[in-house]
């Protein structure tokens, strides 16, 4: 029996033998029950055997438990030299990348970054921009009106008014943000993003405007020289107004932005004397610039949050 206990390798077998010995129908249980028939010496011997066996079971149990633990420790040991699974790393959205670049370039030219509210009042979105009520140019933009008379900002030009009202002149700023219009197709989303630039100081001319735009486009599109086409245009808040096209891949003209010399009435609306100060302004779709730079076909995909589309396009 003693040898048998020492040979046992598993806790289950040990438990089985323990039950067969000390359980209700166990061999030792039976012998203890008959102890009254034994003489004194035999009784002492039986008690000792009983105690020894119990001790042996306990010892063997401890030994097996220890062996099981050591085996587990061995199997589960941590190899600290193993390289970890590579963690998934997040990436920047192309719009964020484009904005970071655009902001960096404009800031290096001395423009400072502004934002403004997306729910805008009539004054900042239209009237101060020389587009009073019933002005036909209000129809150029299909506006979302709110019931209290405010609008979803249709153009970041509203931010240039806020900048001039707050800081006066001279001012060199760019405003960024979401803009809203009732339109939707592959190149139009009802929510899109614009960037507005403004520089008002003494003796500012159209050449300053075109010089900054040229330098900006060359940096953004990483081209040594951009070919520009300046077309006359109309915006109520600039006079004269122009549109700037850029030669793309050697053969196509792309319309890039609207711009012009700030209309004297816009300066007056912001408390600035147009006989002393002049300025230029420009505005463009930042999504559109990102689409061109990264060669992406559908503006709506920018807002789907679909990382499969982003990954398929190299992001
Ligand atoms: N706000 C114009 C638009 O949304 C863009 C624009 C044109 C902004 C000419 C300007 C500008 O500052 O001078 O279509």
Boltz pocket constraint, residues with backbone or C-beta under 6 A from the ligand:
constraints:
  - pocket:
      binder: B
      contacts: [[A, 154], [A, 155], [A, 156], [A, 157], [A, 196], [A, 197], [A, 235], [A, 237], [A, 238], [A, 242], [A, 257], [A, 258], [A, 259], [A, 260], [A, 261], [A, 281], [A, 282], [A, 283], [A, 284]]
      max_distance: 6.0
